Amino acid sequence: MPEFEFEHAVVGGGIVGSWTALHLVRAGKKVILLEQFSHPHTRGSSHGETRLIRSGYEEPFFCEMMPHAIRMWSELEIEVGKTLMVNTGVIGIAKSPGDMKHYQDTIDNMKKYCPESLDMTDPRIETLFSRLLKFDKVHGVLMDSSGGILLAQKAVLAIQALFRERGGTQWDNSPVQRIEHIGEEEVKLYVDSQRVVKAKSVVVCAGAWTPRLLSPFATLPLQPSAVKVYYWKTKEKGAYTEKSGFPCVLDLGEPCIYALPSYEYPDLVKICIHVGNANCDPDARDKAHFDPKFEKKLKEYVREHFPLLESEPSIVETCMYTLTPDEIFLIDTLPQHKNIVIGSGFSGTGFKNSVSAKSDRGPWDQKRLKIQ
């Protein structure tokens, strides 16, 4: 088999792998990015048009990261000359006394790490609850003014184009069959049974396929899960759009439910429940069985709180999560092989952070998840 030599290889051309590859090539390294499917595709976790971006979190280290991430997304927009973020704001709602700890922790963290993003007096709040949102009682409301929508697929393709322009090599339709650790300065990647890539190190950002790819080296606490993504039709044209001033909405209760303004499809609002519905083999996700209680809860929520939306979804799509037990990223090296790096377990929340997934106090490491 022909061998191709690089300094570093990155496996997985989603948002995490693409950013990783770009950072490496910007550092002057000879890098290859390997993606098992052709782009764009819908099989992983980075497809689709939109993702929510926000600064407010109940975990302090996420709040600490986000000003850096938003700055880096803005710098990327300038570099590629394209809009990749739509600043709608994100309204956070505590609808019951049980949500108040999450609400107060978020406010305290924002005051410390990104005070400029916290807005308690946005005039839209009163307008929203008078017509577009219906809650019998709200215990707390905050507006994250720096938040909004990331244009997901557009961002991935822009980052990859920049990676290639800067000298990076990208192979699509190139599934990595196995990784062989030769030594602390060499790994071999066997690609589609026909080619071998030699590199000093490999960064595995393969999402739901990561546990399988790294199973010869470690048992990873990563759970591939299929989730449903829902789009709901408006009863009144233009009611829930960014242009009309409708922000993203985040319910701070459990399980988390979030909404994005109509953007991907005309007069369809994206409202989802943040929960992994079905454990599944990522190669057989279309056969996954979904617990109907989550869809039932979401329908009830839309019917109760979004008076100008139909209560049955118009479009339902499938996406992959890769969950860690605490839903915090796993970014580390393998215990015995320091030149095999893992970037996975982004648990449905990592798109926004992928540009800058680091923090002095972020518990990303193998000790936290007891990698063996």
WOJO-V502796 format. One record per backbone hydrogen bond with DSSP energy under -0.5 kcal/mol. NH is the residue of the N-H (numbers start at 0). CO is the residue of the C=O. If there is no record, write none. Layout:
nh: (NH;NH)
co: (CO;CO)
This chain:
nh: (1;3;5;6;7;8;9;10;11;11;17;18;19;20;21;22;23;24;25;26;27;28;30;31;32;33;33;34;34;50;52;59;61;62;63;64;65;66;67;68;69;70;71;72;73;74;75;76;77;78;79;80;81;83;85;86;87;88;89;90;91;91;92;93;94;98;99;102;103;104;105;106;107;108;109;110;111;112;113;116;117;118;118;124;126;127;128;129;130;130;131;131;132;133;138;139;141;142;143;143;144;144;146;147;148;149;150;151;151;152;154;155;156;157;158;159;160;161;162;163;164;165;166;167;168;170;171;172;173;176;176;177;179;180;181;181;182;185;186;187;188;189;189;190;190;191;193;194;195;196;197;197;198;199;200;201;202;203;203;204;204;208;209;212;213;214;216;217;219;221;222;223;224;225;226;228;230;231;233;234;235;238;240;241;244;245;247;248;249;250;251;251;256;257;258;259;261;262;267;268;269;270;270;271;273;273;274;276;276;277;279;283;284;286;287;289;290;291;293;294;295;296;297;298;299;300;301;302;303;304;305;308;309;313;314;316;318;319;320;322;326;329;330;330;331;333;333;339;340;340;341;342;343;346;348;349;353;353;355;356;357;361;362;363;367;368;369;370;371)
co: (193;195;197;29;29;200;31;202;9;33;13;14;15;16;17;18;19;20;21;22;24;23;28;7;168;9;31;32;170;149;147;57;58;58;59;60;61;62;64;64;65;66;67;68;69;70;71;72;73;74;75;76;76;81;148;84;85;146;143;247;89;141;249;139;92;95;96;98;99;100;101;102;103;104;105;106;107;108;109;113;114;116;142;121;122;123;124;125;126;127;126;127;127;304;93;93;91;118;89;141;116;142;143;52;85;50;83;48;149;47;150;151;152;153;154;155;156;157;158;159;160;161;163;162;30;32;169;36;34;174;189;189;187;178;179;185;185;182;198;179;196;177;187;188;194;174;190;190;1;188;3;195;186;6;6;338;8;201;340;10;202;205;206;208;209;211;213;213;217;219;322;221;320;277;318;316;314;268;266;307;307;235;237;261;241;240;88;258;90;256;92;249;250;271;248;269;239;267;264;231;259;229;268;257;255;271;272;225;274;225;223;280;281;283;284;287;276;289;290;290;291;292;293;294;295;296;297;298;299;300;301;305;232;230;230;228;226;43;224;222;323;343;328;363;341;336;339;336;201;338;331;203;329;321;345;345;349;350;352;353;355;358;360;361;364;364;365;365;218)
